[in-house]
Amino acid sequence: MSTHYRWDRQTLSLKIRVAPRSSRDQVGELMGDRLKIAITAPPVDGKANQHLTRYIAKLCSVPKSSVTVMLGKSSRDKTVRIVNPTQVPDEFQVGISPP
């Protein structure tokens, strides 16, 4: 069974599907093996990726530098790495358990 997250020691990797130009930032439902995240930023000149990393950093209470788009920088389907999240939002925890 495929899953939308993976723990590697204290690093959480999330497979997400981004919905840019949304009316508000919010974490949505699980879509197959990806978690849908809506953001208000447009997918232009890396603005969506920058906004996404800031949003996830805020949700996980980590500095922006702890969140990296690892795969899918020019795609709606992305893999995001969060180093040492101090909290995992309830919306992310569809089947997530810490290591």
N, C-alpha and C positions, 0 to 999 in steps of 0.2 A: 504494500500500500504506500503510495506516494504521500508526502507530507509537505507543508508549506514552511517548515522551520527545521533548523538543525543546530544543535549545540556542539561547539568544539571548545572544550574547557569553559572559559568564561566569555566566549564570543558566541553571539546568536546570529545566525544567518536566516534571513527571511526571503522567501520567494513571493514577490508581490506583482500585482497588475495595477498600474497607475491610471487614473482617470483625470487628465489635466483639464484645466479651464472649468472646473466644477464651481458650484455656487458657494461651497464652503469646504474646509479641510475636514475630512473624517475617515475613519477606518470602517470599511464595509464588511461584506460577507466573504466567506471562503468560496472561491471559484475553482473547483478542482484542486490542484496543488498550489494555488496562489491565493494570497489574501488581497482583496481589493482595497486600495487606498485612493480616495479622491482628494485632489489638491486644487487650489485656485489658480496656481501659476500656469502660464501657457507653455507649450513645449517648444520654446524658441531660445536659441543661444544658451542652452544649458540651464535656463531659469527654472524649469520644472525639477531637474535633479537637485539644484541648490535648495529650492523650497522644500522638496521632499526630505532631504537630509536634515534641514533645520526642524521640520515638523516631527520627524522620528526622534531626533535628539531631545526635543522638548518632551515628547511622550515618555521616553525612557530615562529622563533625568540624567543625560550625559552631555558632555561638550560636543559641539558640531564635529570636531575632529575625530570623534569616536564612531561616527557613522559614515560609511563609504558605500557608494554604488559600485559593486564588484562586476556585475554583468548587466548588459542591457542599457548602456548609457544613452543610446538613441532609439530605444524601444519602449513600449508600454510595459512589457514583461521585464522585470528586473530582479536581481538578487542583491540584497542589501546586507551589509555586515555591521553589527553593533557590538563594539568592544565593551565588555564589562557593564552591561546595563544595570543600573541600580534599582530599576523597577521594570516590569514587563506589563504593559497595559492589559486590562481585561480583554479588550478587543483583539489583541494578538493571541490570547491564550486559548484558542480553539485547539485543544489537544497539546498545549505546551506544558512541559514540566521542566523545571531547572535541573541542571546536571547534578 
